């Protein structure tokens, strides 16, 4: 998964973390794995996996 932050900060918000968990859990019900969630802000990115958030 990926989404952008037009604000310019690539830091995942608490809302991003909560929504990621909800989507991951829902997709797990149909055996779909979420491998990562990338937040894009301009030329910067943050990986949930690299941050230990997923």
PDBQT receptor file of N, H, CA, C and O in Angstrom, charges set to zero:
ATOM      1  N   UNK A   1       0.847  -1.160   0.000  1.00  0.00    +0.000 N 
ATOM      2  CA  UNK A   1       0.000   0.000   0.000  1.00  0.00    +0.000 C 
ATOM      3  C   UNK A   1       0.894   1.225   0.000  1.00  0.00    +0.000 C 
ATOM      4  O   UNK A   1       2.053   1.167   0.410  1.00  0.00    +0.000 OA
ATOM      5  N   UNK A   2       0.347   2.320  -0.460  1.00  0.00    +0.000 N 
ATOM      6  H   UNK A   2      -0.595   2.368  -0.793  1.00  0.00    +0.000 HD
ATOM      7  CA  UNK A   2       1.066   3.594  -0.423  1.00  0.00    +0.000 C 
ATOM      8  C   UNK A   2       0.051   4.727  -0.432  1.00  0.00    +0.000 C 
ATOM      9  O   UNK A   2      -1.051   4.600  -0.965  1.00  0.00    +0.000 OA
ATOM     10  N   UNK A   3       0.449   5.824   0.167  1.00  0.00    +0.000 N 
ATOM     11  H   UNK A   3       1.344   5.928   0.601  1.00  0.00    +0.000 HD
ATOM     12  CA  UNK A   3      -0.358   7.042   0.068  1.00  0.00    +0.000 C 
ATOM     13  C   UNK A   3       0.557   8.235   0.256  1.00  0.00    +0.000 C 
ATOM     14  O   UNK A   3       1.693   8.100   0.709  1.00  0.00    +0.000 OA
ATOM     15  N   UNK A   4       0.047   9.405  -0.099  1.00  0.00    +0.000 N 
ATOM     16  H   UNK A   4      -0.876   9.515  -0.467  1.00  0.00    +0.000 HD
ATOM     17  CA  UNK A   4       0.886  10.603  -0.005  1.00  0.00    +0.000 C 
ATOM     18  C   UNK A   4       0.435  11.506   1.133  1.00  0.00    +0.000 C 
ATOM     19  O   UNK A   4      -0.716  11.484   1.567  1.00  0.00    +0.000 OA
ATOM     20  N   UNK A   5       1.390  12.298   1.594  1.00  0.00    +0.000 N 
ATOM     21  H   UNK A   5       2.325  12.315   1.242  1.00  0.00    +0.000 HD
ATOM     22  CA  UNK A   5       1.132  13.353   2.570  1.00  0.00    +0.000 C 
ATOM     23  C   UNK A   5       1.468  14.677   1.905  1.00  0.00    +0.000 C 
ATOM     24  O   UNK A   5       2.641  15.045   1.845  1.00  0.00    +0.000 OA
ATOM     25  N   UNK A   6       0.488  15.397   1.408  1.00  0.00    +0.000 N 
ATOM     26  H   UNK A   6      -0.465  15.098   1.456  1.00  0.00    +0.000 HD
ATOM     27  CA  UNK A   6       0.753  16.683   0.768  1.00  0.00    +0.000 C 
ATOM     28  C   UNK A   6       1.353  17.708   1.729  1.00  0.00    +0.000 C 
ATOM     29  O   UNK A   6       1.901  18.724   1.299  1.00  0.00    +0.000 OA
ATOM     30  N   UNK A   7       1.248  17.437   3.033  1.00  0.00    +0.000 N 
ATOM     31  H   UNK A   7       0.803  16.612   3.382  1.00  0.00    +0.000 HD
ATOM     32  CA  UNK A   7       1.791  18.360   4.033  1.00  0.00    +0.000 C 
ATOM     33  C   UNK A   7       3.307  18.456   3.963  1.00  0.00    +0.000 C 
ATOM     34  O   UNK A   7       3.896  19.425   4.440  1.00  0.00    +0.000 OA
ATOM     35  N   UNK A   8       3.944  17.440   3.362  1.00  0.00    +0.000 N 
ATOM     36  H   UNK A   8       3.466  16.652   2.974  1.00  0.00    +0.000 HD
ATOM     37  CA  UNK A   8       5.396  17.466   3.224  1.00  0.00    +0.000 C 
ATOM     38  C   UNK A   8       6.140  16.603   4.219  1.00  0.00    +0.000 C 
ATOM     39  O   UNK A   8       7.349  16.417   4.078  1.00  0.00    +0.000 OA
ATOM     40  N   UNK A   9       5.455  16.065   5.227  1.00  0.00    +0.000 N 
ATOM     41  H   UNK A   9       4.473  16.217   5.341  1.00  0.00    +0.000 HD
ATOM     42  CA  UNK A   9       6.118  15.176   6.178  1.00  0.00    +0.000 C 
ATOM     43  C   UNK A   9       5.789  13.727   5.848  1.00  0.00    +0.000 C 
ATOM     44  O   UNK A   9       4.628  13.368   5.650  1.00  0.00    +0.000 OA
ATOM     45  N   UNK A  10       6.823  12.908   5.794  1.00  0.00    +0.000 N 
ATOM     46  H   UNK A  10       7.766  13.200   5.954  1.00  0.00    +0.000 HD
ATOM     47  CA  UNK A  10       6.634  11.501   5.447  1.00  0.00    +0.000 C 
ATOM     48  C   UNK A  10       6.422  10.624   6.674  1.00  0.00    +0.000 C 
ATOM     49  O   UNK A  10       6.356   9.400   6.563  1.00  0.00    +0.000 OA
ATOM     50  N   UNK A  11       6.315  11.248   7.843  1.00  0.00    +0.000 N 
ATOM     51  H   UNK A  11       6.368  12.242   7.933  1.00  0.00    +0.000 HD
ATOM     52  CA  UNK A  11       6.094  10.484   9.075  1.00  0.00    +0.000 C 
ATOM     53  C   UNK A  11       4.666   9.949   9.120  1.00  0.00    +0.000 C 
ATOM     54  O   UNK A  11       3.719  10.708   8.913  1.00  0.00    +0.000 OA
ATOM     55  N   UNK A  12       4.496   8.652   9.389  1.00  0.00    +0.000 N 
ATOM     56  H   UNK A  12       5.265   8.036   9.558  1.00  0.00    +0.000 HD
ATOM     57  CA  UNK A  12       3.151   8.107   9.522  1.00  0.00    +0.000 C 
ATOM     58  C   UNK A  12       2.448   8.703  10.742  1.00  0.00    +0.000 C 
ATOM     59  O   UNK A  12       3.038   8.810  11.817  1.00  0.00    +0.000 OA
ATOM     60  N   UNK A  13       1.212   9.080  10.570  1.00  0.00    +0.000 N 
ATOM     61  H   UNK A  13       0.732   8.994   9.697  1.00  0.00    +0.000 HD
ATOM     62  CA  UNK A  13       0.419   9.607  11.685  1.00  0.00    +0.000 C 
ATOM     63  C   UNK A  13      -0.219   8.439  12.437  1.00  0.00    +0.000 C 
ATOM     64  O   UNK A  13      -0.190   7.302  11.967  1.00  0.00    +0.000 OA
ATOM     65  N   UNK A  14      -0.785   8.722  13.587  1.00  0.00    +0.000 N 
ATOM     66  H   UNK A  14      -0.808   9.646  13.969  1.00  0.00    +0.000 HD
ATOM     67  CA  UNK A  14      -1.487   7.669  14.329  1.00  0.00    +0.000 C 
ATOM     68  C   UNK A  14      -2.687   7.175  13.524  1.00  0.00    +0.000 C 
ATOM     69  O   UNK A  14      -3.031   5.995  13.586  1.00  0.00    +0.000 OA
ATOM     70  N   UNK A  15      -3.319   8.066  12.775  1.00  0.00    +0.000 N 
ATOM     71  H   UNK A  15      -3.039   9.025  12.725  1.00  0.00    +0.000 HD
ATOM     72  CA  UNK A  15      -4.430   7.654  11.900  1.00  0.00    +0.000 C 
ATOM     73  C   UNK A  15      -3.940   6.708  10.811  1.00  0.00    +0.000 C 
ATOM     74  O   UNK A  15      -4.616   5.733  10.483  1.00  0.00    +0.000 OA
ATOM     75  N   UNK A  16      -2.763   6.993  10.251  1.00  0.00    +0.000 N 
ATOM     76  H   UNK A  16      -2.214   7.785  10.518  1.00  0.00    +0.000 HD
ATOM     77  CA  UNK A  16      -2.178   6.101   9.239  1.00  0.00    +0.000 C 
ATOM     78  C   UNK A  16      -1.953   4.714   9.829  1.00  0.00    +0.000 C 
ATOM     79  O   UNK A  16      -2.261   3.705   9.194  1.00  0.00    +0.000 OA
ATOM     80  N   UNK A  17      -1.420   4.666  11.040  1.00  0.00    +0.000 N 
ATOM     81  H   UNK A  17      -1.170   5.485  11.556  1.00  0.00    +0.000 HD
ATOM     82  CA  UNK A  17      -1.139   3.385  11.696  1.00  0.00    +0.000 C 
ATOM     83  C   UNK A  17      -2.427   2.619  11.971  1.00  0.00    +0.000 C 
ATOM     84  O   UNK A  17      -2.506   1.415  11.725  1.00  0.00    +0.000 OA
ATOM     85  N   UNK A  18      -3.433   3.321  12.481  1.00  0.00    +0.000 N 
ATOM     86  H   UNK A  18      -3.368   4.299  12.681  1.00  0.00    +0.000 HD
ATOM     87  CA  UNK A  18      -4.718   2.672  12.773  1.00  0.00    +0.000 C 
ATOM     88  C   UNK A  18      -5.378   2.137  11.511  1.00  0.00    +0.000 C 
ATOM     89  O   UNK A  18      -5.867   1.007  11.495  1.00  0.00    +0.000 OA
ATOM     90  N   UNK A  19      -5.393   2.941  10.456  1.00  0.00    +0.000 N 
ATOM     91  H   UNK A  19      -4.996   3.859  10.469  1.00  0.00    +0.000 HD
ATOM     92  CA  UNK A  19      -6.014   2.507   9.207  1.00  0.00    +0.000 C 
ATOM     93  C   UNK A  19      -5.253   1.335   8.593  1.00  0.00    +0.000 C 
ATOM     94  O   UNK A  19      -5.866   0.411   8.058  1.00  0.00    +0.000 OA
ATOM     95  N   UNK A  20      -3.939   1.366   8.666  1.00  0.00    +0.000 N 
ATOM     96  H   UNK A  20      -3.442   2.116   9.101  1.00  0.00    +0.000 HD
ATOM     97  CA  UNK A  20      -3.126   0.268   8.140  1.00  0.00    +0.000 C 
ATOM     98  C   UNK A  20      -3.474  -1.034   8.848  1.00  0.00    +0.000 C 
ATOM     99  O   UNK A  20      -3.613  -2.075   8.205  1.00  0.00    +0.000 OA
ATOM    100  N   UNK A  21      -3.613  -0.980  10.158  1.00  0.00    +0.000 N 
ATOM    101  H   UNK A  21      -3.500  -0.135  10.681  1.00  0.00    +0.000 HD
ATOM    102  CA  UNK A  21      -3.979  -2.176  10.927  1.00  0.00    +0.000 C 
ATOM    103  C   UNK A  21      -5.353  -2.680  10.517  1.00  0.00    +0.000 C 
ATOM    104  O   UNK A  21      -5.544  -3.884  10.349  1.00  0.00    +0.000 OA
ATOM    105  N   UNK A  22      -6.311  -1.777  10.353  1.00  0.00    +0.000 N 
ATOM    106  H   UNK A  22      -6.155  -0.799  10.490  1.00  0.00    +0.000 HD
ATOM    107  CA  UNK A  22      -7.663  -2.178   9.953  1.00  0.00    +0.000 C 
ATOM    108  C   UNK A  22      -7.664  -2.819   8.572  1.00  0.00    +0.000 C 
ATOM    109  O   UNK A  22      -8.312  -3.844   8.361  1.00  0.00    +0.000 OA
ATOM    110  N   UNK A  23      -6.939  -2.217   7.629  1.00  0.00    +0.000 N 
ATOM    111  H   UNK A  23      -6.413  -1.384   7.800  1.00  0.00    +0.000 HD
ATOM    112  CA  UNK A  23      -6.885  -2.767   6.270  1.00  0.00    +0.000 C 
ATOM    113  C   UNK A  23      -6.174  -4.111   6.272  1.00  0.00    +0.000 C 
ATOM    114  O   UNK A  23      -6.627  -5.057   5.629  1.00  0.00    +0.000 OA
ATOM    115  N   UNK A  24      -5.053  -4.198   6.997  1.00  0.00    +0.000 N 
ATOM    116  H   UNK A  24      -4.684  -3.429   7.520  1.00  0.00    +0.000 HD
ATOM    117  CA  UNK A  24      -4.301  -5.456   7.083  1.00  0.00    +0.000 C 
ATOM    118  C   UNK A  24      -5.186  -6.561   7.648  1.00  0.00    +0.000 C 
ATOM    119  O   UNK A  24      -5.203  -7.671   7.116  1.00  0.00    +0.000 OA
ATOM    120  N   UNK A  25      -5.920  -6.272   8.719  1.00  0.00    +0.000 N 
ATOM    121  H   UNK A  25      -5.906  -5.370   9.151  1.00  0.00    +0.000 HD
ATOM    122  CA  UNK A  25      -6.807  -7.267   9.323  1.00  0.00    +0.000 C 
ATOM    123  C   UNK A  25      -7.924  -7.681   8.367  1.00  0.00    +0.000 C 
ATOM    124  O   UNK A  25      -8.239  -8.866   8.257  1.00  0.00    +0.000 OA
ATOM    125  N   UNK A  26      -8.523  -6.715   7.678  1.00  0.00    +0.000 N 
ATOM    126  H   UNK A  26      -8.267  -5.752   7.767  1.00  0.00    +0.000 HD
ATOM    127  CA  UNK A  26      -9.607  -7.021   6.737  1.00  0.00    +0.000 C 
ATOM    128  C   UNK A  26      -9.101  -7.872   5.578  1.00  0.00    +0.000 C 
ATOM    129  O   UNK A  26      -9.749  -8.844   5.189  1.00  0.00    +0.000 OA
ATOM    130  N   UNK A  27      -7.950  -7.512   5.029  1.00  0.00    +0.000 N 
ATOM    131  H   UNK A  27      -7.424  -6.723   5.345  1.00  0.00    +0.000 HD
ATOM    132  CA  UNK A  27      -7.404  -8.284   3.912  1.00  0.00    +0.000 C 
ATOM    133  C   UNK A  27      -6.967  -9.676   4.347  1.00  0.00    +0.000 C 
ATOM    134  O   UNK A  27      -7.002 -10.619   3.557  1.00  0.00    +0.000 OA
ATOM    135  N   UNK A  28      -6.554  -9.802   5.605  1.00  0.00    +0.000 N 
ATOM    136  H   UNK A  28      -6.525  -9.036   6.247  1.00  0.00    +0.000 HD
ATOM    137  CA  UNK A  28      -6.178 -11.111   6.128  1.00  0.00    +0.000 C 
ATOM    138  C   UNK A  28      -7.335 -12.098   6.106  1.00  0.00    +0.000 C 
ATOM    139  O   UNK A  28      -7.120 -13.306   6.004  1.00  0.00    +0.000 OA
ATOM    140  N   UNK A  29      -8.553 -11.594   6.200  1.00  0.00    +0.000 N 
ATOM    141  H   UNK A  29      -8.728 -10.613   6.283  1.00  0.00    +0.000 HD
ATOM    142  CA  UNK A  29      -9.735 -12.459   6.160  1.00  0.00    +0.000 C 
ATOM    143  C   UNK A  29      -9.884 -13.169   4.823  1.00  0.00    +0.000 C 
ATOM    144  O   UNK A  29     -10.502 -14.231   4.744  1.00  0.00    +0.000 OA
ATOM    145  N   UNK A  30      -9.319 -12.585   3.774  1.00  0.00    +0.000 N 
ATOM    146  H   UNK A  30      -8.817 -11.723   3.838  1.00  0.00    +0.000 HD
ATOM    147  CA  UNK A  30      -9.381 -13.215   2.447  1.00  0.00    +0.000 C 
ATOM    148  C   UNK A  30      -7.985 -13.641   1.985  1.00  0.00    +0.000 C 
ATOM    149  O   UNK A  30      -7.720 -13.758   0.789  1.00  0.00    +0.000 OA
ATOM    150  N   UNK A  31      -7.097 -13.872   2.965  1.00  0.00    +0.000 N 
ATOM    151  H   UNK A  31      -7.312 -13.777   3.937  1.00  0.00    +0.000 HD
ATOM    152  CA  UNK A  31      -5.743 -14.381   2.725  1.00  0.00    +0.000 C 
ATOM    153  C   UNK A  31      -4.891 -13.489   1.833  1.00  0.00    +0.000 C 
ATOM    154  O   UNK A  31      -4.089 -13.983   1.040  1.00  0.00    +0.000 OA
ATOM    155  N   UNK A  32      -5.059 -12.186   1.960  1.00  0.00    +0.000 N 
ATOM    156  H   UNK A  32      -5.710 -11.784   2.604  1.00  0.00    +0.000 HD
ATOM    157  CA  UNK A  32      -4.210 -11.224   1.249  1.00  0.00    +0.000 C 
ATOM    158  C   UNK A  32      -3.289 -10.589   2.279  1.00  0.00    +0.000 C 
ATOM    159  O   UNK A  32      -3.747 -10.032   3.277  1.00  0.00    +0.000 OA
ATOM    160  N   UNK A  33      -1.989 -10.675   2.030  1.00  0.00    +0.000 N 
ATOM    161  H   UNK A  33      -1.616 -11.127   1.220  1.00  0.00    +0.000 HD
ATOM    162  CA  UNK A  33      -1.004 -10.104   2.948  1.00  0.00    +0.000 C 
ATOM    163  C   UNK A  33      -0.619  -8.696   2.518  1.00  0.00    +0.000 C 
ATOM    164  O   UNK A  33      -0.428  -8.433   1.330  1.00  0.00    +0.000 OA
ATOM    165  N   UNK A  34      -0.509  -7.807   3.472  1.00  0.00    +0.000 N 
ATOM    166  H   UNK A  34      -0.665  -8.020   4.436  1.00  0.00    +0.000 HD
ATOM    167  CA  UNK A  34       0.022  -6.468   3.225  1.00  0.00    +0.000 C 
ATOM    168  C   UNK A  34       1.517  -6.557   3.495  1.00  0.00    +0.000 C 
ATOM    169  O   UNK A  34       1.930  -6.822   4.624  1.00  0.00    +0.000 OA
ATOM    170  N   UNK A  35       2.328  -6.336   2.468  1.00  0.00    +0.000 N 
ATOM    171  H   UNK A  35       1.992  -6.120   1.551  1.00  0.00    +0.000 HD
ATOM    172  CA  UNK A  35       3.775  -6.477   2.604  1.00  0.00    +0.000 C 
ATOM    173  C   UNK A  35       4.433  -5.220   3.145  1.00  0.00    +0.000 C 
ATOM    174  O   UNK A  35       5.456  -5.305   3.825  1.00  0.00    +0.000 OA
ATOM    175  N   UNK A  36       3.870  -4.061   2.859  1.00  0.00    +0.000 N 
ATOM    176  H   UNK A  36       3.039  -3.991   2.306  1.00  0.00    +0.000 HD
ATOM    177  CA  UNK A  36       4.417  -2.801   3.346  1.00  0.00    +0.000 C 
ATOM    178  C   UNK A  36       3.388  -1.704   3.108  1.00  0.00    +0.000 C 
ATOM    179  O   UNK A  36       2.415  -1.888   2.377  1.00  0.00    +0.000 OA
ATOM    180  N   UNK A  37       3.621  -0.588   3.728  1.00  0.00    +0.000 N 
ATOM    181  H   UNK A  37       4.412  -0.439   4.322  1.00  0.00    +0.000 HD
ATOM    182  CA  UNK A  37       2.818   0.613   3.509  1.00  0.00    +0.000 C 
ATOM    183  C   UNK A  37       3.821   1.754   3.440  1.00  0.00    +0.000 C 
ATOM    184  O   UNK A  37       4.567   1.993   4.388  1.00  0.00    +0.000 OA
ATOM    185  N   UNK A  38       3.834   2.445   2.332  1.00  0.00    +0.000 N 
ATOM    186  H   UNK A  38       3.227   2.251   1.561  1.00  0.00    +0.000 HD
ATOM    187  CA  UNK A  38       4.788   3.522   2.092  1.00  0.00    +0.000 C 
ATOM    188  C   UNK A  38       4.057   4.859   2.156  1.00  0.00    +0.000 C 
ATOM    189  O   UNK A  38       3.019   5.045   1.520  1.00  0.00    +0.000 OA
ATOM    190  N   UNK A  39       4.613   5.781   2.931  1.00  0.00    +0.000 N 
ATOM    191  H   UNK A  39       5.456   5.630   3.447  1.00  0.00    +0.000 HD
ATOM    192  CA  UNK A  39       4.105   7.151   2.973  1.00  0.00    +0.000 C 
ATOM    193  C   UNK A  39       5.043   7.998   2.122  1.00  0.00    +0.000 C 
ATOM    194  O   UNK A  39       6.256   7.996   2.335  1.00  0.00    +0.000 OA
ATOM    195  N   UNK A  40       4.482   8.718   1.164  1.00  0.00    +0.000 N 
ATOM    196  H   UNK A  40       3.498   8.720   0.991  1.00  0.00    +0.000 HD
ATOM    197  CA  UNK A  40       5.258   9.549   0.243  1.00  0.00    +0.000 C 
ATOM    198  C   UNK A  40       4.966  11.013   0.539  1.00  0.00    +0.000 C 
ATOM    199  O   UNK A  40       3.811  11.421   0.658  1.00  0.00    +0.000 OA
ATOM    200  N   UNK A  41       6.033  11.792   0.653  1.00  0.00    +0.000 N 
ATOM    201  H   UNK A  41       6.971  11.461   0.556  1.00  0.00    +0.000 HD
ATOM    202  CA  UNK A  41       5.895  13.240   0.858  1.00  0.00    +0.000 C 
ATOM    203  C   UNK A  41       6.972  13.915   0.028  1.00  0.00    +0.000 C 
ATOM    204  O   UNK A  41       8.138  13.958   0.421  1.00  0.00    +0.000 OA
ATOM    205  N   UNK A  42       6.575  14.438  -1.116  1.00  0.00    +0.000 N 
ATOM    206  H   UNK A  42       5.628  14.403  -1.435  1.00  0.00    +0.000 HD
ATOM    207  CA  UNK A  42       7.561  15.039  -2.021  1.00  0.00    +0.000 C 
ATOM    208  C   UNK A  42       8.546  13.981  -2.483  1.00  0.00    +0.000 C 
ATOM    209  O   UNK A  42       8.151  12.977  -3.075  1.00  0.00    +0.000 OA
ATOM    210  N   UNK A  43       9.834  14.202  -2.215  1.00  0.00    +0.000 N 
ATOM    211  H   UNK A  43      10.155  15.018  -1.734  1.00  0.00    +0.000 HD
ATOM    212  CA  UNK A  43      10.850  13.228  -2.627  1.00  0.00    +0.000 C 
ATOM    213  C   UNK A  43      11.257  12.305  -1.475  1.00  0.00    +0.000 C 
ATOM    214  O   UNK A  43      12.231  11.562  -1.593  1.00  0.00    +0.000 OA
ATOM    215  N   UNK A  44      10.522  12.349  -0.371  1.00  0.00    +0.000 N 
ATOM    216  H   UNK A  44       9.731  12.953  -0.275  1.00  0.00    +0.000 HD
ATOM    217  CA  UNK A  44      10.827  11.497   0.784  1.00  0.00    +0.000 C 
ATOM    218  C   UNK A  44       9.777  10.405   0.934  1.00  0.00    +0.000 C 
ATOM    219  O   UNK A  44       8.607  10.589   0.599  1.00  0.00    +0.000 OA
ATOM    220  N   UNK A  45      10.226   9.266   1.446  1.00  0.00    +0.000 N 
ATOM    221  H   UNK A  45      11.177   9.116   1.718  1.00  0.00    +0.000 HD
ATOM    222  CA  UNK A  45       9.321   8.149   1.709  1.00  0.00    +0.000 C 
ATOM    223  C   UNK A  45       9.630   7.548   3.079  1.00  0.00    +0.000 C 
ATOM    224  O   UNK A  45      10.749   7.644   3.584  1.00  0.00    +0.000 OA
ATOM    225  N   UNK A  46       8.620   6.935   3.656  1.00  0.00    +0.000 N 
ATOM    226  H   UNK A  46       7.711   6.857   3.247  1.00  0.00    +0.000 HD
ATOM    227  CA  UNK A  46       8.788   6.188   4.897  1.00  0.00    +0.000 C 
ATOM    228  C   UNK A  46       8.094   4.844   4.734  1.00  0.00    +0.000 C 
ATOM    229  O   UNK A  46       6.936   4.774   4.324  1.00  0.00    +0.000 OA
ATOM    230  N   UNK A  47       8.818   3.783   5.060  1.00  0.00    +0.000 N 
ATOM    231  H   UNK A  47       9.759   3.841   5.393  1.00  0.00    +0.000 HD
ATOM    232  CA  UNK A  47       8.301   2.421   4.991  1.00  0.00    +0.000 C 
ATOM    233  C   UNK A  47       7.847   1.974   6.377  1.00  0.00    +0.000 C 
ATOM    234  O   UNK A  47       8.601   2.077   7.344  1.00  0.00    +0.000 OA
ATOM    235  N   UNK A  48       6.623   1.482   6.470  1.00  0.00    +0.000 N 
ATOM    236  H   UNK A  48       6.010   1.399   5.683  1.00  0.00    +0.000 HD
ATOM    237  CA  UNK A  48       6.140   0.942   7.736  1.00  0.00    +0.000 C 
ATOM    238  C   UNK A  48       6.990  -0.246   8.168  1.00  0.00    +0.000 C 
ATOM    239  O   UNK A  48       7.273  -0.401   9.356  1.00  0.00    +0.000 OA
ATOM    240  N   UNK A  49       7.402  -1.088   7.223  1.00  0.00    +0.000 N 
ATOM    241  H   UNK A  49       7.173  -0.962   6.258  1.00  0.00    +0.000 HD
ATOM    242  CA  UNK A  49       8.219  -2.254   7.558  1.00  0.00    +0.000 C 
ATOM    243  C   UNK A  49       9.565  -1.810   8.124  1.00  0.00    +0.000 C 
ATOM    244  O   UNK A  49      10.007  -2.328   9.150  1.00  0.00    +0.000 OA
ATOM    245  N   UNK A  50      10.211  -0.866   7.470  1.00  0.00    +0.000 N 
ATOM    246  H   UNK A  50       9.852  -0.445   6.637  1.00  0.00    +0.000 HD
ATOM    247  CA  UNK A  50      11.517  -0.402   7.942  1.00  0.00    +0.000 C 
ATOM    248  C   UNK A  50      11.428   0.244   9.318  1.00  0.00    +0.000 C 
ATOM    249  O   UNK A  50      12.391   0.191  10.083  1.00  0.00    +0.000 OA
ATOM    250  N   UNK A  51      10.298   0.849   9.645  1.00  0.00    +0.000 N 
ATOM    251  H   UNK A  51       9.516   0.893   9.024  1.00  0.00    +0.000 HD
ATOM    252  CA  UNK A  51      10.107   1.495  10.954  1.00  0.00    +0.000 C 
ATOM    253  C   UNK A  51       9.586   0.518  12.004  1.00  0.00    +0.000 C 
ATOM    254  O   UNK A  51       9.417   0.895  13.164  1.00  0.00    +0.000 OA
ATOM    255  N   UNK A  52       9.329  -0.730  11.614  1.00  0.00    +0.000 N 
ATOM    256  H   UNK A  52       9.466  -1.036  10.672  1.00  0.00    +0.000 HD
ATOM    257  CA  UNK A  52       8.801  -1.713  12.559  1.00  0.00    +0.000 C 
ATOM    258  C   UNK A  52       7.337  -1.512  12.896  1.00  0.00    +0.000 C 
ATOM    259  O   UNK A  52       6.866  -1.963  13.940  1.00  0.00    +0.000 OA
ATOM    260  N   UNK A  53       6.617  -0.836  12.011  1.00  0.00    +0.000 N 
ATOM    261  H   UNK A  53       6.999  -0.470  11.163  1.00  0.00    +0.000 HD
ATOM    262  CA  UNK A  53       5.202  -0.545  12.245  1.00  0.00    +0.000 C 
ATOM    263  C   UNK A  53       4.268  -1.562  11.605  1.00  0.00    +0.000 C 
ATOM    264  O   UNK A  53       3.054  -1.507  11.803  1.00  0.00    +0.000 OA
ATOM    265  N   UNK A  54       4.830  -2.485  10.842  1.00  0.00    +0.000 N 
ATOM    266  H   UNK A  54       5.816  -2.530  10.682  1.00  0.00    +0.000 HD
ATOM    267  CA  UNK A  54       3.996  -3.481  10.162  1.00  0.00    +0.000 C 
ATOM    268  C   UNK A  54       4.643  -4.840  10.283  1.00  0.00    +0.000 C 
ATOM    269  O   UNK A  54       4.106  -5.826   9.779  1.00  0.00    +0.000 OA
TER     270      UNK A  54
